[in-house]
């Protein structure tokens, strides 16, 4: 058993990187801006804008990529976490089910961690804590079946 100070070893870990469209739009916009600055103020200015903008865009994109982890103690989705004692049923969703859960058929009180370009799948986790304002969690995943299995495995280790 890990010590209280030591972080738990993840059973499952997935970084929700944005899809290629986000990268193309970000760097394409910076390229256009650099071209505009370069043509009006000189090529040095254009290259400085391209370099500075590219570094800033890359940092922002990397920092915005949420992490989903399953440990012996909890499920973490981005900055949020929930202990296993407050979770109920787990359901992996395919593309159609996930689309429905994100739309008008979904739970309006759900905590959602969704990222564009991650893929069509998701996992729904029931929240059993009566004091939690969210009845469910809807977490995007490129591998929803694997995430659901990891959650069930980690929850199965709970001592009664």
Buried (B, 14 or more C-beta within 10 A) or exposed (E): EEEEEEEBEBBBEBEBBBEEEBBEEBBEEBBEBBEEBBEEEEEEBBEBBBEEBBEEBBEEBEEEBBBBBBBBBBBBBBEBEBEBEBBEEBBBBEEEBBBEBBEEEBBEEBBBBBBEEBBBBBBBBBBEBEEBEBBBBBBBBBBBEBBBBBBEEBBEEEEE
